[in-house]
Amino acid sequence: MYKLIKVTRNGTIQTLYSDDLARLAEKGHQTVTRASNVEPAATGRGWDVVLTDAEQNGRFKAHVVARNVPLRAEALRLEVEFIQEHILGVNANAK
């Protein structure tokens, strides 16, 4: 479960998806947008982490975070850290 939430100036809430967010739908309109993909690497070895940026004039532009990450769990960790820092604006490693 992820607890980092970003509220924009216009009142939009951004966070990493988890199933317990369904109850937020009771509070108002909810849109879920895919921000990233963790997929098997094209090389057949490991996992690629690719984020999608929909802020480019309505076009999707891929941003490669990592390629050929050996373990899927590690690729998922990199994905979460990148989203926290670059989309939610929180440094996951800050103490």
Secondary structure as UniProt FT lines:
FT   STRAND          5..7
FT   TURN            9..10
FT   STRAND          13..15
FT   HELIX           19..27
FT   STRAND          36..40
FT   TURN            42..43
FT   STRAND          47..56
FT   TURN            57..58
FT   STRAND          59..69
FT   HELIX           72..86
FT   TURN            92..93
//
